[in-house]
């Protein structure tokens, strides 16, 4: 009895903690909006960032990107917009703002394959919902067959098509998840970040990347990332000079 009471108290405490976190996050978001409206963009960005530690939304990340842009931080701007598009990939305002930020940074993103462009038309959450719906439909039909077996005799398409649909949706979800978690991009957040020939401070300089430059990340050694620009330039950059799309 005492063990069950202890479990109930723990669950209640956890629920109260989550509620407090949600209230704190919402309060921070509203405070950040007020700071943004009064022109305190750097302070607003810091508060949006703090609110994001309790959970992110496409709207919060969009506002964070706007605050970074007004603060003149193009790399952080683009990272925030990209994260927002991961949650709401077809949002026209975020897409337009990202294009404008790229123009200001005078940079081009690494080329995407046709499969990547197609998969990124939906968010990972939407692919998950699609696969869940297809599998649920299949399970409901199987349950209906058990309840009324005579209604499905002589027609195999009732199970074949839903099974193929569930399999296809699951495979697409797997592809989307693989693309999502292997999307290793970074955005330069310094005015001129040094890209070196090797993963050491003593390595010779290869070239400089300006604020907002979008990079593909291939490897990591210590504090250095092996990166590649959209023009095919390769080298090693200090991790403190970039913001990763997926921390």
C-alpha positions as CSV (number, residue, x, y, z in Angstrom):
1,X,0.0,0.0,0.0
2,X,2.8,2.4,1.0
3,X,4.7,1.5,-2.2
4,X,1.6,2.4,-4.4
5,X,1.2,5.7,-2.5
6,X,4.8,6.5,-3.1
7,X,4.4,5.9,-6.8
8,X,1.3,8.1,-6.9
9,X,3.1,10.9,-5.2
10,X,6.0,10.6,-7.6
11,X,3.6,10.8,-10.6
12,X,1.8,13.8,-9.1
13,X,5.1,15.6,-8.5
14,X,6.3,14.8,-12.1
15,X,3.0,16.2,-13.5
16,X,3.3,19.3,-11.4
17,X,6.9,19.8,-12.6
18,X,5.9,19.4,-16.3
19,X,3.1,21.9,-15.8
20,X,5.5,24.4,-14.2
21,X,7.9,23.9,-17.0
22,X,5.2,24.5,-19.6
23,X,4.1,27.7,-17.7
24,X,7.7,28.9,-17.4
25,X,8.3,28.3,-21.1
26,X,5.1,30.1,-22.1
27,X,6.0,33.0,-19.9
28,X,9.5,33.2,-21.3
29,X,8.0,33.2,-24.8
30,X,5.6,36.0,-24.1
31,X,8.4,38.0,-22.4
32,X,10.6,37.5,-25.4
33,X,7.9,38.7,-27.7
34,X,7.6,41.9,-25.7
35,X,11.4,42.4,-25.8
36,X,11.3,41.9,-29.6
37,X,8.5,44.4,-30.0
38,X,10.5,47.0,-28.1
39,X,13.6,46.5,-30.3
40,X,15.6,44.5,-27.8
41,X,16.4,41.8,-30.3
42,X,19.5,40.3,-28.6
43,X,17.7,40.0,-25.3
44,X,14.7,38.5,-27.0
45,X,16.8,35.9,-28.8
46,X,18.4,34.9,-25.4
47,X,14.9,34.5,-23.9
48,X,13.6,32.5,-26.9
49,X,16.6,30.3,-26.6
50,X,15.9,29.8,-22.9
51,X,12.2,28.9,-23.6
52,X,13.4,26.3,-26.2
53,X,15.0,24.3,-23.5
54,X,11.6,23.3,-22.3
55,X,10.4,22.2,-25.7
56,X,10.5,23.8,-29.2
57,X,7.8,24.6,-31.7
58,X,8.0,25.9,-35.2
59,X,6.6,29.3,-34.1
60,X,9.2,29.7,-31.3
61,X,12.1,28.8,-33.7
62,X,10.7,31.2,-36.3
63,X,10.6,34.0,-33.8
64,X,14.1,33.1,-32.6
65,X,15.3,33.3,-36.2
66,X,13.7,36.7,-36.6
67,X,15.4,38.0,-33.4
68,X,18.8,36.7,-34.5
69,X,18.3,38.4,-37.9
70,X,17.5,41.7,-36.3
71,X,20.6,41.2,-34.1
72,X,22.8,40.7,-37.2
73,X,23.6,37.1,-36.5
74,X,23.0,35.5,-39.9
75,X,24.3,32.0,-39.1
76,X,22.2,31.6,-36.0
77,X,19.3,33.0,-38.0
78,X,19.6,30.4,-40.7
79,X,20.0,27.6,-38.2
80,X,16.8,28.6,-36.4
81,X,14.8,28.9,-39.6
82,X,16.0,25.4,-40.7
83,X,15.0,23.9,-37.4
84,X,11.6,25.6,-37.7
85,X,11.1,24.1,-41.2
86,X,11.9,20.7,-39.9
87,X,8.7,21.0,-37.8
88,X,6.7,23.0,-40.4
89,X,8.4,22.4,-43.8
90,X,5.8,24.1,-46.0
91,X,5.5,27.4,-44.0
92,X,5.8,30.1,-46.7
93,X,6.9,32.8,-44.3
94,X,9.8,30.8,-42.9
95,X,10.8,29.8,-46.4
96,X,10.8,33.4,-47.6
97,X,12.8,34.6,-44.5
98,X,15.3,31.9,-45.0
99,X,15.8,32.9,-48.7
100,X,16.3,36.5,-47.6
101,X,18.8,35.6,-44.9
102,X,20.8,33.6,-47.5
103,X,20.8,36.6,-49.8
104,X,22.1,38.8,-47.0
105,X,24.8,36.2,-46.2
106,X,25.6,35.9,-49.9
107,X,25.7,32.1,-49.6
108,X,24.2,29.1,-51.2
109,X,23.1,25.9,-49.5
110,X,24.7,22.5,-50.4
111,X,22.7,20.8,-53.2
112,X,20.0,18.4,-52.2
113,X,19.2,15.2,-54.0
114,X,15.7,14.7,-55.5
115,X,15.0,12.1,-52.8
116,X,15.9,14.6,-50.0
117,X,13.8,17.3,-51.5
118,X,10.8,15.0,-51.8
119,X,11.1,13.5,-48.3
120,X,11.5,17.0,-46.7
121,X,8.1,18.1,-48.1
122,X,6.7,16.5,-44.9
123,X,8.1,16.7,-41.4
124,X,9.2,13.6,-39.5
125,X,6.1,13.9,-37.4
126,X,3.9,13.9,-40.4
127,X,5.6,10.8,-41.9
128,X,5.2,9.1,-38.5
129,X,1.4,10.0,-38.5
130,X,1.0,8.7,-42.0
131,X,2.7,5.4,-41.2
132,X,0.7,5.1,-38.0
133,X,-2.6,5.6,-39.9
134,X,-1.7,3.0,-42.5
135,X,-0.8,0.4,-39.9
136,X,-3.9,1.2,-37.8
137,X,-6.1,0.7,-40.8
138,X,-4.5,-2.6,-41.5
139,X,-5.0,-3.8,-37.9
140,X,-8.7,-2.6,-37.9
141,X,-9.3,-4.7,-41.1
142,X,-7.7,-7.7,-39.5
143,X,-9.8,-7.3,-36.4
144,X,-13.0,-6.9,-38.6
145,X,-12.1,-10.2,-40.4
146,X,-11.9,-12.0,-37.0
147,X,-15.3,-10.6,-36.1
148,X,-17.0,-11.3,-39.4
149,X,-14.9,-13.8,-41.4
150,X,-17.6,-14.5,-44.0
151,X,-17.7,-10.9,-45.2
152,X,-14.1,-11.0,-46.6
153,X,-14.2,-14.5,-48.3
154,X,-13.3,-14.6,-51.9
155,X,-11.7,-11.2,-52.1
156,X,-8.0,-11.0,-51.2
157,X,-7.6,-7.3,-52.1
158,X,-9.2,-6.2,-48.8
159,X,-5.9,-7.2,-47.1
160,X,-3.4,-7.0,-49.9
161,X,-3.8,-3.3,-50.6
162,X,-3.8,-2.1,-47.0
163,X,-0.8,-4.3,-46.3
164,X,1.1,-2.8,-49.2
165,X,0.1,0.6,-48.0
166,X,1.3,0.0,-44.5
167,X,4.6,-1.5,-45.7
168,X,5.1,1.5,-48.1
169,X,4.4,4.0,-45.4
170,X,6.7,2.3,-43.0
171,X,9.5,2.3,-45.5
172,X,9.0,5.9,-46.3
173,X,9.1,6.7,-42.6
174,X,12.4,4.8,-42.3
175,X,13.8,6.8,-45.2
176,X,12.6,10.1,-43.7
177,X,14.0,9.2,-40.3
178,X,17.4,8.3,-41.8
179,X,17.5,11.6,-43.7
180,X,16.5,13.6,-40.6
181,X,19.1,12.2,-38.3
182,X,21.9,12.0,-40.9
183,X,21.3,15.7,-41.9
184,X,24.7,17.0,-40.7
185,X,24.8,20.7,-41.5
186,X,26.4,23.6,-39.7
187,X,26.2,27.4,-40.0
188,X,29.1,29.7,-39.5
189,X,28.3,32.2,-36.6
190,X,31.5,34.2,-36.8
191,X,32.2,37.2,-39.1
192,X,35.1,35.3,-40.6
193,X,35.8,31.8,-39.4
194,X,39.1,30.2,-40.3
195,X,38.8,26.8,-42.1
196,X,42.1,24.9,-41.8
197,X,43.8,22.0,-43.6
198,X,43.7,19.8,-40.5
199,X,42.0,19.4,-37.1
200,X,44.6,21.4,-35.2
201,X,45.0,25.0,-34.2
202,X,48.4,24.9,-35.8
203,X,47.1,23.5,-39.1
204,X,47.6,25.9,-42.0
205,X,44.6,28.1,-43.0
206,X,42.7,26.9,-46.1
207,X,40.1,29.6,-46.4
208,X,37.8,31.8,-44.4
209,X,34.0,31.3,-44.2
210,X,31.8,34.2,-43.5
211,X,28.8,34.5,-41.1
212,X,25.9,32.5,-42.5
213,X,27.9,30.1,-44.7
214,X,26.1,26.7,-44.7
215,X,28.4,23.7,-44.5
216,X,28.1,20.0,-44.7
217,X,29.7,18.2,-41.8
218,X,31.6,15.0,-42.7
219,X,33.6,14.2,-39.5
220,X,34.6,15.4,-36.1
221,X,38.0,15.2,-34.3
222,X,38.2,16.8,-30.9
223,X,37.0,20.4,-31.2
224,X,37.2,20.5,-35.0
225,X,34.7,19.5,-37.7
226,X,35.5,18.4,-41.2
227,X,33.3,20.5,-43.4
228,X,32.5,21.2,-47.1
229,X,30.9,24.2,-48.7
230,X,28.4,24.3,-51.6
231,X,31.4,25.0,-53.9
232,X,33.2,21.9,-52.8
233,X,35.8,23.6,-50.6
234,X,36.8,21.3,-47.8
235,X,38.6,21.8,-44.5
236,X,38.4,21.7,-40.7
237,X,36.6,24.4,-38.6
238,X,36.5,24.9,-34.9
239,X,33.1,23.7,-33.5
240,X,32.8,27.0,-31.6
241,X,32.6,28.9,-34.9
242,X,29.5,27.2,-36.1
243,X,26.0,26.2,-35.0
244,X,25.0,22.7,-35.8
245,X,21.6,21.9,-37.2
246,X,21.4,18.8,-35.0
247,X,23.2,19.5,-31.7
